[in-house]
Amino acid sequence: MKPHAEKNLASGIDWAYSAALGRLPSKEESEAGIDYLTKRGARDGKLDKALQEYALVLFSLNEFIYVE
């Protein structure tokens, strides 16, 4: 993956976490997201589908479902 593409994915992941959870992802969460989107988007050749699936993952996190 090209360095600028990874930076764009990281920015998108930051935005998604901020929108869904009201916070930025940890370094580990960001790296896992980049890894998932890279592998899933490359395998299918469709990054849009991978992003939709990633959004569903965020919405299924306990942090999103339960209020502390």
N, C-alpha and C positions, 0 to 999 in steps of 0.2 A: 504494500500500500504506500502511496506517495505521502510524504510528510504533511503537506497541506491538506490532504484528504483526511488524515487522522486528526488534524487540528479541527477541521470542520465537524467531524464526528464528536469530538470532545466538547465542542461548543453546543452541539445539539443535545448531547447527554446532559450537560449543565442546565440547559434550558428546560429539558424534560423533567429533571429532578426538581428544579425550582418551581415549575408549574404544578406538578403533581404533589410534591411533598413539602414545598416551602423552604427548601434548603438545597445546597449544592451537594453533589455526590462526594464520597470520600475518594481518595486516590484509588483504592482497591475497586470500588464500585465503578468508577470511571474506566479503569483498565478493563474490567470485566465487560462493560458495555461496549467498548471499542472492539474487544475481541469477538463478542457475539455478533455485532453488526458487520464486522469485517468478514467473518466466516459465513454468516447467513446470507449477506448480500452478495458475496463472491460465489457462493454455491448456487444460488438461484439466479444470479445476474440481475436481481431486482432489489435494490436497496429500499425502495418504498415499502415493499411487503415486510422486510426485516424491521423497519422502523415501526410499522403498525404492530407487529408482534412484540416489539420491545415496549411499546406503550402499554400493552396488555399486561406485561410482566410487572411494570411499575404499579399499575392499578391493582394488582393482586398482592402486593407487599402488605404485610401486617401493619406497617407504619401508615399506609394509606387507608386501610380499612378501620383501624381502631384509633380512637382519640385518647390520649393519655391525660 
